[in-house]
Amino acid sequence: MAQDLNQISPIEINVKDLWHIVLKKLNNEFGNEIFNSWIKNIKVKSIDDDILYFSVPTRFIRDWITSHYLDKIIFFLNAENPNIRRVKISIDNMLSASHEKLEESSSETIKYQNRSSNLSQSDDWPLDERFTFDKFITGPSNELAFASAKRIAQSEKFDFNPLFLYGGVGLGKTHLMHAIAWEISNKNPNAKVLYLSAERFMFQFIKSLRQKDTMSFKQKFRSVDVLILDDIQFMVGKNSTQEEFFHTFNSLLDLNKKVILSSDRAPSDLEGFDERIKSRLSWGLVADILPASFELRYEILKKKSAELFKTNNNHHTLDDSVLIFLAKTIVSNVRELEGALNKVVTFSNIMNKKIDVELTKTVLKDLLRSNNKRITIDEIQNKVSNYYNINVDDLISSRRLRSFARPRQVAMYLSKKLTSRSLPEIGRKFGGRDHTTVIHAVKKIDQLKSENEKFDEDVSVLTQIITSS
């Protein structure tokens, strides 16, 4: 029997405390922008056995959370309380009204903050003061992106437009985009600089459609001097949003306004994007950011550690062997590298312990274990085959029986979500299939997850089996 968490009871305190812990983890996982746009809208409603019930203001928010963040929510909930295995999200109309009021209030507050800092931003997402050009450490893997970003930020007459930066997660794209916005705004305080994520662009566009106020939306985005749009890969498959973006993009270029974009892949690899847009994105300068070399990771750690020790007043010294160990061990991305260093220094400061390699290994044991254990497509194929009780050979074969086809689509979906492999690479691992087959599989599984609770549960269980093994 479901218990209403609006009633005062011991379980209310436990579950709400648990959700508060999970919210912190989700904020760290996805960052402030995604957290504030989507996850903070979730309210705990009730609990029934192994199901935790949530409510959100709108159907759009529910569907977006279900498609993009539900797996992580379940994972973190289950880590804190193994008895919670599923969540269900309903729509609360009362929340919808308060959500609109909160948005208006937040917008006014942030606009005031922007005015007080003399930063000419039109959007309600402030820039991070840490992300400036002088704090960006360069090496062979990012020097073209860095030089291009400085060029477009500092030059009145620019040789290229748009600037398109692409690279994996945590390599510095967002840092450079914030740095561009800071540089332009400091040089010309009257410039209208608009920075936001593609998710936020899409959220505002959908909101304008719902409120039948698209003209205000168009005016806001087409009257800026500089548009900086982060992570545009989130527009894949969103045809109406792409269409509006395309017209906004063209309008700004025609007016000789600066446009800076970022993605996790090159324009030509943006499957699900209109060909016109992919072609237009490539007209300017496309600069990639590659994973950092050992030397660059070491220099980043050296500079970051000096900042941390100064900020925390830590009287312990950091042995050079610790920096070398971290630079050799954590190779996935810079964000994870800096987070690991921050965790070690903070632990040392709190516990008053000297930082050495052994302490570092102890503090980071979970992170080091996950770095040693990388999920592969072969592993996903084996786990999915075992779950559905079929052979791996049948999973990757050309046979179209439903008993093979659906597990095959699930395995492709999980390969896309849980690995960094490209669509063509995934297709090749599934019997040499084309990348469009993988795209179709991902869309089909997303659709089935939203329509069928049992199927959604199966995919969630499989995800947990693969990530926890």
C-alpha beads as a LAMMPS data file, in Angstrom:
LAMMPS data file: protein, C-alpha beads

469 atoms
468 bonds

1 atom types
1 bond types

-500.0 500.0 xlo xhi
-500.0 500.0 ylo yhi
-500.0 500.0 zlo zhi

Masses

1 110.0

Atoms # bond

1 1 1 0.000 0.000 0.000
2 1 1 1.394 3.385 -0.996
3 1 1 2.382 5.818 1.738
4 1 1 1.790 9.499 1.105
5 1 1 4.952 11.424 1.909
6 1 1 2.955 14.569 2.610
7 1 1 1.980 13.005 5.926
8 1 1 4.525 13.270 8.732
9 1 1 6.050 9.856 9.371
10 1 1 9.508 8.308 9.913
11 1 1 9.542 6.965 6.363
12 1 1 8.889 10.475 5.023
13 1 1 12.037 11.716 6.691
14 1 1 14.066 8.726 5.473
15 1 1 12.905 8.910 1.868
16 1 1 13.156 12.682 1.631
17 1 1 16.636 12.564 3.149
18 1 1 17.550 9.845 0.671
19 1 1 16.208 11.898 -2.233
20 1 1 18.202 14.903 -0.996
21 1 1 21.394 12.789 -1.137
22 1 1 20.513 11.515 -4.602
23 1 1 19.824 15.071 -5.810
24 1 1 23.355 16.080 -4.832
25 1 1 24.766 13.144 -6.782
26 1 1 22.636 13.993 -9.816
27 1 1 23.790 17.614 -9.646
28 1 1 27.423 16.472 -9.615
29 1 1 26.759 13.982 -12.426
30 1 1 24.963 16.295 -14.872
31 1 1 26.028 19.800 -13.784
32 1 1 24.018 22.822 -12.669
33 1 1 22.450 23.641 -16.022
34 1 1 20.804 20.264 -16.650
35 1 1 19.984 19.887 -12.955
36 1 1 18.191 23.249 -12.769
37 1 1 16.406 22.779 -16.083
38 1 1 15.048 19.299 -15.468
39 1 1 15.916 17.365 -12.333
40 1 1 15.051 19.968 -9.704
41 1 1 11.449 19.843 -11.004
42 1 1 11.024 16.325 -9.597
43 1 1 9.053 16.062 -6.337
44 1 1 8.830 12.947 -4.143
45 1 1 5.203 11.857 -3.851
46 1 1 4.892 8.421 -2.228
47 1 1 6.538 5.022 -1.822
48 1 1 5.019 1.593 -2.323
49 1 1 7.212 -1.468 -1.687
50 1 1 10.067 -1.174 -4.210
51 1 1 8.530 1.703 -6.222
52 1 1 9.175 5.377 -5.518
53 1 1 6.570 7.725 -7.000
54 1 1 7.514 11.175 -8.269
55 1 1 5.566 14.044 -9.790
56 1 1 6.639 16.759 -12.231
57 1 1 4.891 19.883 -13.591
58 1 1 4.419 18.898 -17.250
59 1 1 4.251 15.918 -19.602
60 1 1 7.199 17.310 -21.583
61 1 1 9.428 17.370 -18.478
62 1 1 8.321 13.844 -17.555
63 1 1 9.099 12.473 -21.023
64 1 1 12.464 14.232 -21.200
65 1 1 13.537 12.979 -17.747
66 1 1 12.383 9.462 -18.619
67 1 1 14.349 9.433 -21.874
68 1 1 17.580 11.013 -20.640
69 1 1 18.050 10.779 -16.874
70 1 1 15.879 7.993 -15.448
71 1 1 18.584 5.315 -15.577
72 1 1 20.929 7.414 -13.448
73 1 1 18.151 8.336 -11.025
74 1 1 17.337 4.653 -10.464
75 1 1 21.041 3.792 -10.202
76 1 1 21.703 6.385 -7.477
77 1 1 18.473 5.554 -5.611
78 1 1 19.313 1.855 -5.623
79 1 1 22.858 2.583 -4.440
80 1 1 21.456 4.419 -1.398
81 1 1 18.557 2.018 -0.800
82 1 1 18.680 -1.395 -2.568
83 1 1 14.962 -1.896 -1.837
84 1 1 14.046 0.825 -4.352
85 1 1 14.143 -0.754 -7.801
86 1 1 11.668 1.300 -9.827
87 1 1 10.278 4.803 -10.068
88 1 1 7.075 6.115 -11.599
89 1 1 6.559 9.731 -12.623
90 1 1 3.151 11.395 -12.794
91 1 1 2.094 14.910 -13.800
92 1 1 0.909 17.313 -11.109
93 1 1 -1.016 20.328 -12.445
94 1 1 -0.539 22.187 -9.167
95 1 1 3.218 21.936 -9.654
96 1 1 2.820 23.295 -13.173
97 1 1 1.436 26.602 -11.923
98 1 1 4.141 27.022 -9.311
99 1 1 6.772 26.004 -11.870
100 1 1 5.806 28.930 -14.108
101 1 1 5.918 31.358 -11.167
102 1 1 9.303 30.017 -10.074
103 1 1 10.708 30.444 -13.586
104 1 1 9.571 34.067 -13.704
105 1 1 10.989 34.776 -10.255
106 1 1 14.324 33.085 -11.043
107 1 1 14.595 34.960 -14.313
108 1 1 14.148 38.333 -12.613
109 1 1 16.716 37.464 -9.925
110 1 1 19.358 36.353 -12.402
111 1 1 18.749 39.352 -14.654
112 1 1 19.476 41.557 -11.669
113 1 1 22.663 39.596 -10.942
114 1 1 23.781 40.009 -14.544
115 1 1 23.193 43.760 -14.478
116 1 1 25.161 44.099 -11.250
117 1 1 28.148 42.261 -12.732
118 1 1 28.125 44.355 -15.950
119 1 1 27.878 41.176 -17.994
120 1 1 25.555 41.680 -20.924
121 1 1 23.814 38.302 -20.994
122 1 1 20.312 37.854 -22.314
123 1 1 19.763 34.357 -20.986
124 1 1 19.162 33.270 -17.411
125 1 1 22.265 31.077 -17.095
126 1 1 25.256 32.921 -15.608
127 1 1 28.792 32.201 -16.751
128 1 1 31.318 30.372 -14.584
129 1 1 34.033 32.757 -13.372
130 1 1 36.576 29.907 -13.367
131 1 1 36.286 29.420 -17.119
132 1 1 38.485 32.109 -18.664
133 1 1 41.247 31.958 -21.264
134 1 1 44.039 32.492 -18.744
135 1 1 42.920 29.418 -16.791
136 1 1 42.799 27.136 -19.830
137 1 1 45.921 24.978 -20.167
138 1 1 46.900 24.187 -23.727
139 1 1 48.670 21.310 -25.418
140 1 1 48.789 19.680 -28.853
141 1 1 45.336 18.142 -28.310
142 1 1 43.514 21.476 -27.849
143 1 1 45.751 24.256 -29.197
144 1 1 43.756 24.797 -32.421
145 1 1 40.467 25.044 -30.509
146 1 1 42.038 27.448 -28.011
147 1 1 43.590 29.695 -30.688
148 1 1 40.332 29.745 -32.677
149 1 1 38.300 30.637 -29.595
150 1 1 40.628 33.539 -28.736
151 1 1 40.597 34.747 -32.343
152 1 1 36.817 34.961 -32.621
153 1 1 36.537 36.504 -29.137
154 1 1 39.143 39.217 -29.648
155 1 1 38.717 40.173 -33.312
156 1 1 36.182 42.685 -34.559
157 1 1 36.683 41.322 -38.068
158 1 1 36.723 37.546 -38.056
159 1 1 37.886 35.167 -40.765
160 1 1 35.378 32.416 -39.968
161 1 1 31.814 32.144 -38.738
162 1 1 30.546 29.989 -37.114
163 1 1 33.188 28.455 -34.871
164 1 1 32.318 24.805 -34.237
165 1 1 34.136 23.026 -31.378
166 1 1 33.753 19.312 -30.886
167 1 1 35.217 16.627 -28.648
168 1 1 34.376 14.138 -25.915
169 1 1 32.915 14.847 -22.483
170 1 1 35.050 16.852 -20.066
171 1 1 37.765 17.933 -22.507
172 1 1 37.227 21.703 -22.260
173 1 1 34.576 22.714 -24.796
174 1 1 32.365 24.424 -22.224
175 1 1 35.399 26.129 -20.653
176 1 1 36.328 27.699 -24.005
177 1 1 32.755 28.788 -24.721
178 1 1 32.473 30.506 -21.346
179 1 1 35.882 32.093 -21.961
180 1 1 34.677 33.499 -25.296
181 1 1 31.615 35.016 -23.604
182 1 1 33.730 36.557 -20.808
183 1 1 36.280 37.991 -23.248
184 1 1 33.678 39.603 -25.513
185 1 1 31.615 40.945 -22.610
186 1 1 34.654 42.432 -20.852
187 1 1 35.903 44.020 -24.063
188 1 1 32.484 45.396 -25.004
189 1 1 30.062 45.596 -22.045
190 1 1 27.255 46.684 -24.364
191 1 1 27.461 43.530 -26.492
192 1 1 24.468 41.225 -26.194
193 1 1 26.061 37.841 -25.510
194 1 1 23.762 34.851 -25.155
195 1 1 25.179 31.578 -23.811
196 1 1 23.055 28.490 -23.182
197 1 1 22.910 24.759 -23.829
198 1 1 21.006 23.175 -26.698
199 1 1 18.750 21.553 -24.109
200 1 1 17.867 24.970 -22.744
201 1 1 17.283 26.285 -26.273
202 1 1 14.904 23.407 -26.910
203 1 1 13.165 23.860 -23.556
204 1 1 12.531 27.558 -24.254
205 1 1 11.354 26.840 -27.788
206 1 1 8.844 24.211 -26.611
207 1 1 7.691 26.599 -23.891
208 1 1 7.109 29.362 -26.468
209 1 1 5.030 26.961 -28.571
210 1 1 2.993 25.921 -25.558
211 1 1 2.379 29.546 -24.615
212 1 1 1.797 30.561 -28.262
213 1 1 4.500 33.199 -28.009
214 1 1 7.058 32.189 -30.631
215 1 1 7.610 35.794 -31.701
216 1 1 9.190 36.659 -28.350
217 1 1 11.404 33.605 -28.677
218 1 1 12.538 34.616 -32.182
219 1 1 13.161 38.208 -31.086
220 1 1 15.250 37.095 -28.117
221 1 1 17.559 34.839 -30.101
222 1 1 17.820 36.835 -33.320
223 1 1 18.643 40.176 -31.714
224 1 1 21.885 39.101 -30.010
225 1 1 25.396 40.048 -31.087
226 1 1 26.886 36.712 -30.086
227 1 1 25.108 33.354 -29.782
228 1 1 26.986 30.585 -27.949
229 1 1 25.175 27.244 -28.016
230 1 1 26.601 24.243 -26.156
231 1 1 26.039 20.512 -26.861
232 1 1 23.922 20.813 -30.001
233 1 1 23.919 17.016 -30.385
234 1 1 20.893 17.089 -28.072
235 1 1 18.876 18.396 -31.035
236 1 1 19.328 15.105 -32.915
237 1 1 15.924 13.885 -34.088
238 1 1 14.144 17.066 -32.893
239 1 1 12.997 18.299 -36.304
240 1 1 10.958 21.338 -35.247
241 1 1 13.728 22.570 -32.927
242 1 1 16.300 22.050 -35.675
243 1 1 14.164 24.060 -38.091
244 1 1 13.924 26.992 -35.686
245 1 1 17.643 26.759 -34.921
246 1 1 18.427 26.753 -38.652
247 1 1 16.488 29.976 -39.256
248 1 1 17.997 31.635 -36.167
249 1 1 21.466 30.542 -37.254
250 1 1 21.018 31.888 -40.791
251 1 1 19.564 35.162 -39.546
252 1 1 22.563 35.819 -37.284
253 1 1 25.104 34.922 -39.964
254 1 1 23.347 37.198 -42.463
255 1 1 23.658 40.041 -39.945
256 1 1 27.359 39.222 -39.446
257 1 1 26.830 38.249 -35.812
258 1 1 29.153 35.758 -34.127
259 1 1 27.953 32.184 -33.630
260 1 1 29.877 29.627 -31.571
261 1 1 28.667 26.035 -31.278
262 1 1 29.861 22.852 -29.603
263 1 1 29.078 19.163 -29.890
264 1 1 30.482 15.778 -28.955
265 1 1 31.000 14.973 -32.651
266 1 1 31.889 16.671 -35.932
267 1 1 29.094 18.258 -38.037
268 1 1 29.300 15.473 -40.618
269 1 1 28.676 12.885 -37.857
270 1 1 25.515 14.516 -36.516
271 1 1 23.191 11.738 -37.641
272 1 1 19.572 12.793 -37.358
273 1 1 20.390 16.394 -38.315
274 1 1 19.028 17.960 -41.464
275 1 1 21.649 17.890 -44.238
276 1 1 21.223 21.654 -44.765
277 1 1 22.234 22.293 -41.170
278 1 1 25.218 19.926 -41.267
279 1 1 26.461 21.644 -44.409
280 1 1 25.960 25.133 -42.925
281 1 1 27.763 24.204 -39.695
282 1 1 30.843 23.267 -41.690
283 1 1 31.077 26.638 -43.481
284 1 1 33.109 28.255 -40.730
285 1 1 35.966 26.738 -38.752
286 1 1 35.588 23.252 -37.256
287 1 1 38.118 22.574 -34.471
288 1 1 38.333 19.338 -32.518
289 1 1 39.543 18.802 -28.946
290 1 1 41.254 15.457 -28.486
291 1 1 41.849 13.595 -25.198
292 1 1 44.689 15.179 -23.246
293 1 1 48.164 13.676 -23.440
294 1 1 50.015 12.606 -20.281
295 1 1 52.063 15.815 -20.367
296 1 1 48.959 17.993 -20.602
297 1 1 47.170 16.056 -17.848
298 1 1 50.224 16.527 -15.629
299 1 1 50.340 20.297 -16.276
300 1 1 46.612 20.602 -15.565
301 1 1 47.037 18.772 -12.255
302 1 1 50.034 20.891 -11.329
303 1 1 48.162 24.166 -11.852
304 1 1 44.937 22.901 -10.303
305 1 1 46.721 21.586 -7.190
306 1 1 48.390 24.958 -6.628
307 1 1 44.967 26.655 -6.773
308 1 1 43.412 24.104 -4.401
309 1 1 46.188 24.362 -1.805
310 1 1 45.959 28.137 -1.878
311 1 1 42.165 28.093 -1.511
312 1 1 42.020 25.423 1.220
313 1 1 45.071 26.640 3.165
314 1 1 46.293 23.054 3.204
315 1 1 49.660 22.844 4.954
316 1 1 50.476 19.410 3.492
317 1 1 52.612 19.282 0.377
318 1 1 51.586 17.311 -2.680
319 1 1 54.262 14.868 -3.739
320 1 1 55.082 14.927 -7.448
321 1 1 54.585 11.151 -7.567
322 1 1 50.875 11.704 -6.791
323 1 1 50.481 13.991 -9.803
324 1 1 52.262 11.478 -12.022
325 1 1 50.109 8.634 -10.691
326 1 1 46.877 10.546 -11.344
327 1 1 47.995 11.716 -14.800
328 1 1 48.841 8.136 -15.802
329 1 1 45.759 6.537 -14.251
330 1 1 42.858 8.860 -15.065
331 1 1 42.927 9.316 -18.808
332 1 1 39.234 9.567 -19.753
333 1 1 38.702 13.331 -19.434
334 1 1 39.946 16.470 -17.712
335 1 1 36.782 16.968 -15.657
336 1 1 37.191 13.572 -14.014
337 1 1 40.890 14.253 -13.477
338 1 1 40.258 17.556 -11.688
339 1 1 37.452 16.007 -9.648
340 1 1 39.778 13.247 -8.444
341 1 1 42.443 15.745 -7.381
342 1 1 39.853 17.867 -5.594
343 1 1 38.589 14.824 -3.680
344 1 1 42.090 13.834 -2.544
345 1 1 43.049 17.356 -1.429
346 1 1 39.746 17.845 0.399
347 1 1 40.149 14.496 2.202
348 1 1 43.674 15.452 3.240
349 1 1 42.475 18.807 4.524
350 1 1 39.608 17.348 6.562
351 1 1 41.489 14.349 7.958
352 1 1 44.819 16.204 8.323
353 1 1 46.724 13.486 6.471
354 1 1 49.726 13.753 4.202
355 1 1 48.949 13.154 0.540
356 1 1 50.889 10.271 -0.985
357 1 1 50.137 7.619 -3.605
358 1 1 48.749 5.150 -1.057
359 1 1 46.326 7.701 0.383
360 1 1 45.318 8.660 -3.163
361 1 1 44.560 5.020 -4.031
362 1 1 42.473 4.642 -0.868
363 1 1 40.433 7.824 -1.397
364 1 1 39.832 7.114 -5.096
365 1 1 39.331 3.346 -4.921
366 1 1 35.842 3.462 -6.479
367 1 1 36.936 5.778 -9.284
368 1 1 40.070 3.752 -10.004
369 1 1 38.026 0.560 -10.079
370 1 1 35.608 2.066 -12.612
371 1 1 38.504 3.315 -14.726
372 1 1 39.987 -0.161 -14.777
373 1 1 36.608 -1.589 -15.783
374 1 1 35.472 -0.143 -19.114
375 1 1 32.216 -1.440 -20.551
376 1 1 32.640 -3.011 -23.987
377 1 1 30.151 -3.850 -26.718
378 1 1 31.121 -7.530 -26.414
379 1 1 30.183 -7.444 -22.732
380 1 1 26.843 -5.812 -23.509
381 1 1 26.095 -8.431 -26.170
382 1 1 26.856 -11.254 -23.713
383 1 1 24.736 -9.774 -20.914
384 1 1 21.773 -9.057 -23.214
385 1 1 21.979 -12.557 -24.742
386 1 1 21.982 -14.160 -21.292
387 1 1 19.085 -11.975 -20.137
388 1 1 16.897 -12.929 -23.116
389 1 1 18.205 -16.519 -23.187
390 1 1 19.513 -16.439 -26.767
391 1 1 22.942 -17.015 -28.333
392 1 1 25.275 -14.130 -29.141
393 1 1 25.504 -15.468 -32.709
394 1 1 21.739 -15.051 -33.078
395 1 1 21.925 -11.569 -31.558
396 1 1 24.346 -10.304 -34.210
397 1 1 22.948 -12.392 -37.083
398 1 1 20.778 -11.114 -39.924
399 1 1 17.756 -13.108 -38.709
400 1 1 14.703 -10.907 -38.219
401 1 1 12.672 -13.057 -35.844
402 1 1 11.163 -10.866 -33.121
403 1 1 12.810 -13.006 -30.431
404 1 1 16.204 -11.940 -31.862
405 1 1 15.404 -8.514 -33.331
406 1 1 14.185 -6.864 -30.115
407 1 1 17.136 -8.008 -27.940
408 1 1 19.434 -6.882 -30.782
409 1 1 17.883 -3.401 -30.679
410 1 1 18.239 -3.324 -26.882
411 1 1 21.913 -4.260 -27.171
412 1 1 22.492 -1.535 -29.776
413 1 1 20.684 0.976 -27.559
414 1 1 22.813 0.072 -24.525
415 1 1 25.989 0.140 -26.625
416 1 1 25.170 3.721 -27.599
417 1 1 24.294 4.748 -24.028
418 1 1 27.047 2.943 -22.096
419 1 1 30.076 3.164 -24.383
420 1 1 31.869 5.926 -26.250
421 1 1 31.810 3.976 -29.522
422 1 1 30.537 5.778 -32.623
423 1 1 27.417 4.696 -34.482
424 1 1 29.383 3.098 -37.365
425 1 1 31.554 1.190 -34.855
426 1 1 28.465 -0.155 -33.088
427 1 1 26.935 -1.169 -36.410
428 1 1 30.056 -3.108 -37.377
429 1 1 29.946 -5.036 -34.074
430 1 1 26.400 -6.141 -34.900
431 1 1 27.093 -8.077 -38.070
432 1 1 28.356 -5.148 -40.131
433 1 1 25.115 -3.178 -39.996
434 1 1 24.821 0.405 -41.178
435 1 1 24.848 3.272 -38.646
436 1 1 21.270 4.167 -39.628
437 1 1 20.171 0.779 -38.242
438 1 1 21.684 1.743 -34.896
439 1 1 19.905 5.109 -34.954
440 1 1 16.609 3.341 -35.662
441 1 1 17.230 0.906 -32.796
442 1 1 17.936 3.726 -30.312
443 1 1 14.783 5.606 -31.318
444 1 1 12.683 2.422 -31.187
445 1 1 13.887 1.489 -27.699
446 1 1 13.305 5.043 -26.416
447 1 1 9.761 4.832 -27.783
448 1 1 9.083 1.407 -26.242
449 1 1 10.472 2.506 -22.883
450 1 1 8.021 5.404 -22.757
451 1 1 5.059 3.254 -23.824
452 1 1 5.636 0.002 -21.923
453 1 1 6.504 0.016 -18.210
454 1 1 7.539 -3.648 -18.180
455 1 1 9.901 -3.123 -21.104
456 1 1 11.281 0.032 -19.459
457 1 1 11.952 -1.997 -16.317
458 1 1 13.742 -4.704 -18.343
459 1 1 16.087 -2.134 -19.902
460 1 1 16.743 -0.539 -16.498
461 1 1 17.558 -3.917 -14.949
462 1 1 19.886 -4.754 -17.841
463 1 1 21.616 -1.400 -17.437
464 1 1 22.217 -2.086 -13.758
465 1 1 23.480 -5.612 -14.488
466 1 1 26.004 -4.299 -17.014
467 1 1 27.204 -1.260 -15.034
468 1 1 27.502 -3.088 -11.702
469 1 1 29.224 -6.254 -12.927

Bonds

1 1 1 2
2 1 2 3
3 1 3 4
4 1 4 5
5 1 5 6
6 1 6 7
7 1 7 8
8 1 8 9
9 1 9 10
10 1 10 11
11 1 11 12
12 1 12 13
13 1 13 14
14 1 14 15
15 1 15 16
16 1 16 17
17 1 17 18
18 1 18 19
19 1 19 20
20 1 20 21
21 1 21 22
22 1 22 23
23 1 23 24
24 1 24 25
25 1 25 26
26 1 26 27
27 1 27 28
28 1 28 29
29 1 29 30
30 1 30 31
31 1 31 32
32 1 32 33
33 1 33 34
34 1 34 35
35 1 35 36
36 1 36 37
37 1 37 38
38 1 38 39
39 1 39 40
40 1 40 41
41 1 41 42
42 1 42 43
43 1 43 44
44 1 44 45
45 1 45 46
46 1 46 47
47 1 47 48
48 1 48 49
49 1 49 50
50 1 50 51
51 1 51 52
52 1 52 53
53 1 53 54
54 1 54 55
55 1 55 56
56 1 56 57
57 1 57 58
58 1 58 59
59 1 59 60
60 1 60 61
61 1 61 62
62 1 62 63
63 1 63 64
64 1 64 65
65 1 65 66
66 1 66 67
67 1 67 68
68 1 68 69
69 1 69 70
70 1 70 71
71 1 71 72
72 1 72 73
73 1 73 74
74 1 74 75
75 1 75 76
76 1 76 77
77 1 77 78
78 1 78 79
79 1 79 80
80 1 80 81
81 1 81 82
82 1 82 83
83 1 83 84
84 1 84 85
85 1 85 86
86 1 86 87
87 1 87 88
88 1 88 89
89 1 89 90
90 1 90 91
91 1 91 92
92 1 92 93
93 1 93 94
94 1 94 95
95 1 95 96
96 1 96 97
97 1 97 98
98 1 98 99
99 1 99 100
100 1 100 101
101 1 101 102
102 1 102 103
103 1 103 104
104 1 104 105
105 1 105 106
106 1 106 107
107 1 107 108
108 1 108 109
109 1 109 110
110 1 110 111
111 1 111 112
112 1 112 113
113 1 113 114
114 1 114 115
115 1 115 116
116 1 116 117
117 1 117 118
118 1 118 119
119 1 119 120
120 1 120 121
121 1 121 122
122 1 122 123
123 1 123 124
124 1 124 125
125 1 125 126
126 1 126 127
127 1 127 128
128 1 128 129
129 1 129 130
130 1 130 131
131 1 131 132
132 1 132 133
133 1 133 134
134 1 134 135
135 1 135 136
136 1 136 137
137 1 137 138
138 1 138 139
139 1 139 140
140 1 140 141
141 1 141 142
142 1 142 143
143 1 143 144
144 1 144 145
145 1 145 146
146 1 146 147
147 1 147 148
148 1 148 149
149 1 149 150
150 1 150 151
151 1 151 152
152 1 152 153
153 1 153 154
154 1 154 155
155 1 155 156
156 1 156 157
157 1 157 158
158 1 158 159
159 1 159 160
160 1 160 161
161 1 161 162
162 1 162 163
163 1 163 164
164 1 164 165
165 1 165 166
166 1 166 167
167 1 167 168
168 1 168 169
169 1 169 170
170 1 170 171
171 1 171 172
172 1 172 173
173 1 173 174
174 1 174 175
175 1 175 176
176 1 176 177
177 1 177 178
178 1 178 179
179 1 179 180
180 1 180 181
181 1 181 182
182 1 182 183
183 1 183 184
184 1 184 185
185 1 185 186
186 1 186 187
187 1 187 188
188 1 188 189
189 1 189 190
190 1 190 191
191 1 191 192
192 1 192 193
193 1 193 194
194 1 194 195
195 1 195 196
196 1 196 197
197 1 197 198
198 1 198 199
199 1 199 200
200 1 200 201
201 1 201 202
202 1 202 203
203 1 203 204
204 1 204 205
205 1 205 206
206 1 206 207
207 1 207 208
208 1 208 209
209 1 209 210
210 1 210 211
211 1 211 212
212 1 212 213
213 1 213 214
214 1 214 215
215 1 215 216
216 1 216 217
217 1 217 218
218 1 218 219
219 1 219 220
220 1 220 221
221 1 221 222
222 1 222 223
223 1 223 224
224 1 224 225
225 1 225 226
226 1 226 227
227 1 227 228
228 1 228 229
229 1 229 230
230 1 230 231
231 1 231 232
232 1 232 233
233 1 233 234
234 1 234 235
235 1 235 236
236 1 236 237
237 1 237 238
238 1 238 239
239 1 239 240
240 1 240 241
241 1 241 242
242 1 242 243
243 1 243 244
244 1 244 245
245 1 245 246
246 1 246 247
247 1 247 248
248 1 248 249
249 1 249 250
250 1 250 251
251 1 251 252
252 1 252 253
253 1 253 254
254 1 254 255
255 1 255 256
256 1 256 257
257 1 257 258
258 1 258 259
259 1 259 260
260 1 260 261
261 1 261 262
262 1 262 263
263 1 263 264
264 1 264 265
265 1 265 266
266 1 266 267
267 1 267 268
268 1 268 269
269 1 269 270
270 1 270 271
271 1 271 272
272 1 272 273
273 1 273 274
274 1 274 275
275 1 275 276
276 1 276 277
277 1 277 278
278 1 278 279
279 1 279 280
280 1 280 281
281 1 281 282
282 1 282 283
283 1 283 284
284 1 284 285
285 1 285 286
286 1 286 287
287 1 287 288
288 1 288 289
289 1 289 290
290 1 290 291
291 1 291 292
292 1 292 293
293 1 293 294
294 1 294 295
295 1 295 296
296 1 296 297
297 1 297 298
298 1 298 299
299 1 299 300
300 1 300 301
301 1 301 302
302 1 302 303
303 1 303 304
304 1 304 305
305 1 305 306
306 1 306 307
307 1 307 308
308 1 308 309
309 1 309 310
310 1 310 311
311 1 311 312
312 1 312 313
313 1 313 314
314 1 314 315
315 1 315 316
316 1 316 317
317 1 317 318
318 1 318 319
319 1 319 320
320 1 320 321
321 1 321 322
322 1 322 323
323 1 323 324
324 1 324 325
325 1 325 326
326 1 326 327
327 1 327 328
328 1 328 329
329 1 329 330
330 1 330 331
331 1 331 332
332 1 332 333
333 1 333 334
334 1 334 335
335 1 335 336
336 1 336 337
337 1 337 338
338 1 338 339
339 1 339 340
340 1 340 341
341 1 341 342
342 1 342 343
343 1 343 344
344 1 344 345
345 1 345 346
346 1 346 347
347 1 347 348
348 1 348 349
349 1 349 350
350 1 350 351
351 1 351 352
352 1 352 353
353 1 353 354
354 1 354 355
355 1 355 356
356 1 356 357
357 1 357 358
358 1 358 359
359 1 359 360
360 1 360 361
361 1 361 362
362 1 362 363
363 1 363 364
364 1 364 365
365 1 365 366
366 1 366 367
367 1 367 368
368 1 368 369
369 1 369 370
370 1 370 371
371 1 371 372
372 1 372 373
373 1 373 374
374 1 374 375
375 1 375 376
376 1 376 377
377 1 377 378
378 1 378 379
379 1 379 380
380 1 380 381
381 1 381 382
382 1 382 383
383 1 383 384
384 1 384 385
385 1 385 386
386 1 386 387
387 1 387 388
388 1 388 389
389 1 389 390
390 1 390 391
391 1 391 392
392 1 392 393
393 1 393 394
394 1 394 395
395 1 395 396
396 1 396 397
397 1 397 398
398 1 398 399
399 1 399 400
400 1 400 401
401 1 401 402
402 1 402 403
403 1 403 404
404 1 404 405
405 1 405 406
406 1 406 407
407 1 407 408
408 1 408 409
409 1 409 410
410 1 410 411
411 1 411 412
412 1 412 413
413 1 413 414
414 1 414 415
415 1 415 416
416 1 416 417
417 1 417 418
418 1 418 419
419 1 419 420
420 1 420 421
421 1 421 422
422 1 422 423
423 1 423 424
424 1 424 425
425 1 425 426
426 1 426 427
427 1 427 428
428 1 428 429
429 1 429 430
430 1 430 431
431 1 431 432
432 1 432 433
433 1 433 434
434 1 434 435
435 1 435 436
436 1 436 437
437 1 437 438
438 1 438 439
439 1 439 440
440 1 440 441
441 1 441 442
442 1 442 443
443 1 443 444
444 1 444 445
445 1 445 446
446 1 446 447
447 1 447 448
448 1 448 449
449 1 449 450
450 1 450 451
451 1 451 452
452 1 452 453
453 1 453 454
454 1 454 455
455 1 455 456
456 1 456 457
457 1 457 458
458 1 458 459
459 1 459 460
460 1 460 461
461 1 461 462
462 1 462 463
463 1 463 464
464 1 464 465
465 1 465 466
466 1 466 467
467 1 467 468
468 1 468 469
